[in-house]
Every structure is written in structure tokens, then in C-alpha cells.
Amino acid sequence: MMCYPSIDSLVKKVDTKYTLVTLAAMRARELTDGAPALLDDKGKKPVTVALEEIYKDKIGYEK
């Protein structure tokens, strides 16, 4: 099964894998708590939506 977006493409959006995991977890928690999704989220799990939002530059982070 292919993972979309791929881990390689996601790591290019952030500085480290740790940052990617932290950012995705924080956003997934927001989605679980009721925050509106920035993309189409029909039938997708919160972590998948969070990763797609990172990939499509809908969310980011500051150092």
C-alpha cells in the first residue's frame, strides 16, 4: 500500500522527522477536538488530514 503523501516528500517540508511527527500530532489533536479541516477530509483519519495539510503548505511551524 502506498502512503500519500510520502514520508520523503513530507520531510522536505520541515527540518527534521521529529518536527514532522510533532506538527502532525498537534494538528491531528486539533482536528480531533473539532477544529475545521483546511482540506477535504471526508472519510479520512485526522493524522492523514494533518499530513496532507502539511504537504500542501496549509499549515507550517516556526522555529
Kinemage of the C-alpha trace (Angstrom):
@kinemage 1
@onewidth
@group {chain A} dominant
@subgroup {mainchain}
@vectorlist {calphas} color= white
{ca met a 1} P 0.000 0.000 0.000
{ca met a 2} L 1.357 3.403 -0.988
{ca cys a 3} L 1.373 6.168 1.564
{ca tyr a 4} L 0.265 9.566 0.313
{ca pro a 5} L 1.945 11.904 0.788
{ca ser a 6} L 5.197 10.008 1.015
{ca ile a 7} L 7.464 10.424 4.014
{ca asp a 8} L 10.298 11.629 1.770
{ca ser a 9} L 8.195 14.457 0.367
{ca leu a 10} L 6.931 15.420 3.828
{ca val a 11} L 10.414 15.605 5.353
{ca lys a 12} L 11.324 18.182 2.684
{ca lys a 13} L 8.622 20.480 4.137
{ca val a 14} L 10.183 20.516 7.638
{ca asp a 15} L 13.679 20.451 9.081
{ca thr a 16} L 13.596 17.032 10.816
{ca lys a 17} L 11.424 13.943 11.115
{ca tyr a 18} L 10.857 14.836 14.763
{ca thr a 19} L 9.363 18.178 13.725
{ca leu a 20} L 7.127 16.396 11.221
{ca val a 21} L 5.811 13.976 13.836
{ca thr a 22} L 5.241 16.732 16.394
{ca leu a 23} L 3.487 19.034 13.923
{ca ala a 24} L 1.271 16.242 12.580
{ca ala a 25} L 0.355 15.087 16.099
{ca met a 26} L -0.536 18.599 17.229
{ca arg a 27} L -2.679 19.238 14.144
{ca ala a 28} L -4.368 15.829 14.390
{ca arg a 29} L -5.277 16.623 18.010
{ca glu a 30} L -6.781 19.952 16.902
{ca leu a 31} L -8.851 18.141 14.277
{ca thr a 32} L -9.991 15.546 16.803
{ca asp a 33} L -11.017 18.326 19.172
{ca gly a 34} L -13.232 19.886 16.496
{ca ala a 35} L -11.064 22.310 14.524
{ca pro a 36} L -12.177 22.621 10.893
{ca ala a 37} L -10.043 20.857 8.290
{ca leu a 38} L -8.302 23.053 5.724
{ca leu a 39} L -8.743 20.400 3.019
{ca asp a 40} L -11.408 17.863 2.024
{ca asp a 41} L -11.463 15.380 4.897
{ca lys a 42} L -14.355 13.083 4.023
{ca gly a 43} L -13.672 9.643 5.445
{ca lys a 44} L -10.056 10.362 6.336
{ca lys a 45} L -8.448 9.955 9.708
{ca pro a 46} L -7.156 13.077 11.490
{ca val a 47} L -3.486 12.112 11.088
{ca thr a 48} L -3.940 11.638 7.329
{ca val a 49} L -5.623 15.034 7.032
{ca ala a 50} L -2.852 16.645 9.102
{ca leu a 51} L -0.134 15.152 6.892
{ca glu a 52} L -1.915 16.283 3.720
{ca glu a 53} L -2.239 19.796 5.132
{ca ile a 54} L 1.495 19.859 5.851
{ca tyr a 55} L 2.277 18.569 2.372
{ca lys a 56} L 0.078 21.178 0.684
{ca asp a 57} L 1.561 24.008 2.829
{ca lys a 58} L -1.754 24.742 4.544
{ca ile a 59} L -0.024 24.633 7.938
{ca gly a 60} L 3.547 25.240 8.984
{ca tyr a 61} L 5.684 25.965 12.001
{ca glu a 62} L 8.101 28.499 13.397
{ca lys a 63} L 11.448 27.719 14.955
